[in-house]
Amino acid sequence: MINYLKSEQYRLVRKKTLHITSLVCLLLIVAAATVLYYNQKADPNFPYATTRFFYSNVIGSGGLIIIVSFLYNFSLTGKDAALLKNAVSFGISRNTIFWSKLFMTLSYFLLISVLGIGLMIGLGETLMTSDSQSVKDFLTALVNILPIVFSAFFLIHSLKMLKVGEVYIFILMLLIFVFSGDLLRILFRPFTSLHEVYKYAPDTLLHENLLNFMNHTVQFGYQHWITGVLLSLIALLIGVTKFAKQPID
Amino acid sequence: METIIQTYQLTKTFKDATIIKPLDFSLRKGEICALIGQNGSGKSTLFKMLAGQLRPTAGDIHLFEKTGRDVAQARRRMGFLVETPVFFPDFTASQNLEYFRIQRGVVEKKRVDEVLEIVSLAKEKRKRFKDYSMGMKQRLGIALCLLSSPDCLVLDEPINGLDAEGIREIRNLLVKLNQEKQITIFISSHILTELQLLATRFVFIKNGVIVEDVSKDSLQEKSQKQLQLTVDDTAKTAQLLEQTYVDIQFKVLPNQVIIIHNHVECSGDINRLLLDNGVSVSEFRIEARNLEEYFLELVGGHGHD
């Protein structure tokens, strides 16, 4: 497994598109901070040059983060997946392939995320009006987002490894991470005992998290972790089981 | 002698179609075995099962006398090139092989240059894979097979896309690897004349069943030469032949043509016999069936791969 990880690392560091994507993400953060900063300079009454508003762009962009995670995931499971036959015919197990690719892409994604968050806090605290709680609230809100983003990442990885088309993945991600709250609310309306289920839907939780962050009431949300862990387990279980039987040619 | 590949009742079914019917096959150390069959006969499916790309529906595969979970380990002693070689298009040949060198735990870094030299790609190693010609891609596929110094090569259409010179080079390389390093080779190709020059054993597959498994000597015997005569009097010729050679086997064809299947070594005597007895011989030719003719006769049809 170590050799396979090393080879995937060799590939990953030579993926220009991935580095460009990372750079674009980081530049967008800088651009957003710069725009807010200069607007404040131009108009002292400009209300949005606050750290809370700046950080809320991340807390409220769960969908965007999932799209970015898709791009990172795609780096080792996209067209490169055609090379899997070379690895399999050398006796490398499908399990090793599945977990190594997940580990490498997730590590890179986390690394860039940490850099991005560091950059945001650095820029926010230096250039914008900050309240004493904003960084703590930002980090708490991020901890709540984390399991849901992870579950999305795992689901995308599993589906990519199973050669599911991008359009289908996109539709499924929309259903689960954007519309599931509304769907569950409509679906379970006739059942009194299931009325509250929609509160555990990823999109409901992400929305709640944003509102709590903006209202200075954000707290660690165990519901986020229940939903995230459950979705992650289902995604990985399906991925590993089905990939083990997947023809690779 | 060590058995490199052994299958027991190996079967592959896709939905309702059985592509490989229960198949028993073995390949022993040092052999160069050619797998010959038409399109859809099951050659690639068999190769893919050996490579672990496809899971057999039933049956068992033993590689280097290992089975079950140990087969994966045994595959590390083999080099597989099944169908078209696949590499990272944006990587150079060197980078692609370096990726696999790391993956396969080959310690010696210089091995990448060595295998590129072996397949005559050393001068093109900085060219990106997407800029390679079909023949160069094929060579790189062979280089990958050789990267981990395997004991057995399984090659599905390895000379596909190569020019005449390239084919000759690869043939010489394979023969050299077989003779000098005792590498066992299991190969398929649509160029049957090449297989005839290379292989020591020929396995014919049709609809997922091995219909013939012969050694080179046996194949030569089976595709033995025949005499083709064009004479002015076929009846008299037939009479003379039957009187002189009791066990003679021949066929009388239209246009005064006679094909004699045995006593080819007595061609001089036969010619003299006919001339001495007043039979005019306008054509006297010794013919041998090549592998292609033998193949077509065996598996039928016109197309093959």
HADDOCK unambig.tbl for C-alpha pairs under 7 A between the chains (distance, minus, plus):
assign (segid A and resid 3 and name CA) (segid B and resid 102 and name CA) 5.95 0.50 0.50
assign (segid A and resid 3 and name CA) (segid B and resid 103 and name CA) 4.78 0.50 0.50
assign (segid A and resid 3 and name CA) (segid B and resid 104 and name CA) 6.73 0.50 0.50
assign (segid A and resid 3 and name CA) (segid B and resid 105 and name CA) 6.06 0.50 0.50
assign (segid A and resid 4 and name CA) (segid B and resid 103 and name CA) 4.74 0.50 0.50
assign (segid A and resid 6 and name CA) (segid B and resid 102 and name CA) 6.67 0.50 0.50
assign (segid A and resid 6 and name CA) (segid B and resid 103 and name CA) 6.92 0.50 0.50
assign (segid A and resid 7 and name CA) (segid B and resid 99 and name CA) 5.27 0.50 0.50
assign (segid A and resid 7 and name CA) (segid B and resid 100 and name CA) 6.94 0.50 0.50
assign (segid A and resid 7 and name CA) (segid B and resid 102 and name CA) 5.36 0.50 0.50
assign (segid A and resid 7 and name CA) (segid B and resid 103 and name CA) 5.03 0.50 0.50
assign (segid A and resid 10 and name CA) (segid B and resid 99 and name CA) 6.53 0.50 0.50
assign (segid A and resid 80 and name CA) (segid B and resid 88 and name CA) 6.74 0.50 0.50
assign (segid A and resid 82 and name CA) (segid B and resid 86 and name CA) 6.77 0.50 0.50
assign (segid A and resid 83 and name CA) (segid B and resid 86 and name CA) 5.71 0.50 0.50
assign (segid A and resid 83 and name CA) (segid B and resid 87 and name CA) 6.16 0.50 0.50
assign (segid A and resid 85 and name CA) (segid B and resid 53 and name CA) 6.27 0.50 0.50
assign (segid A and resid 88 and name CA) (segid B and resid 52 and name CA) 6.20 0.50 0.50
assign (segid A and resid 88 and name CA) (segid B and resid 53 and name CA) 6.37 0.50 0.50
assign (segid A and resid 89 and name CA) (segid B and resid 51 and name CA) 4.47 0.50 0.50
assign (segid A and resid 89 and name CA) (segid B and resid 52 and name CA) 5.69 0.50 0.50
assign (segid A and resid 89 and name CA) (segid B and resid 53 and name CA) 6.64 0.50 0.50
assign (segid A and resid 89 and name CA) (segid B and resid 75 and name CA) 6.64 0.50 0.50
assign (segid A and resid 89 and name CA) (segid B and resid 80 and name CA) 6.38 0.50 0.50
assign (segid A and resid 90 and name CA) (segid B and resid 75 and name CA) 5.40 0.50 0.50
assign (segid A and resid 90 and name CA) (segid B and resid 76 and name CA) 5.11 0.50 0.50
assign (segid A and resid 91 and name CA) (segid B and resid 72 and name CA) 4.06 0.50 0.50
assign (segid A and resid 91 and name CA) (segid B and resid 73 and name CA) 5.87 0.50 0.50
assign (segid A and resid 91 and name CA) (segid B and resid 75 and name CA) 5.18 0.50 0.50
assign (segid A and resid 91 and name CA) (segid B and resid 76 and name CA) 5.95 0.50 0.50
assign (segid A and resid 92 and name CA) (segid B and resid 72 and name CA) 6.86 0.50 0.50
assign (segid A and resid 247 and name CA) (segid B and resid 53 and name CA) 5.69 0.50 0.50
assign (segid A and resid 247 and name CA) (segid B and resid 54 and name CA) 4.94 0.50 0.50
assign (segid A and resid 248 and name CA) (segid B and resid 53 and name CA) 4.77 0.50 0.50
assign (segid A and resid 248 and name CA) (segid B and resid 54 and name CA) 6.53 0.50 0.50
assign (segid A and resid 249 and name CA) (segid B and resid 53 and name CA) 5.91 0.50 0.50
